[in-house]
């Protein structure tokens, strides 16, 4: 199952919103600055989030 898509709850949009809100004031001023998101929800050996942030100029 490791690496396979996880199609059960929680909904991916709720997971994304939680992470974005937690980064407000730390990684960026406000999550309204985000211009693009690519995401997937997969089974893994341990729970984790991998996030890459790039500045748009």
Secondary structure, 3 states (H helix, E strand, C coil): CCCCECCCCCCHHHHHHHHHHHHECCCECCHHHCCCCCCCCECCCCCCCCCCCCCCC
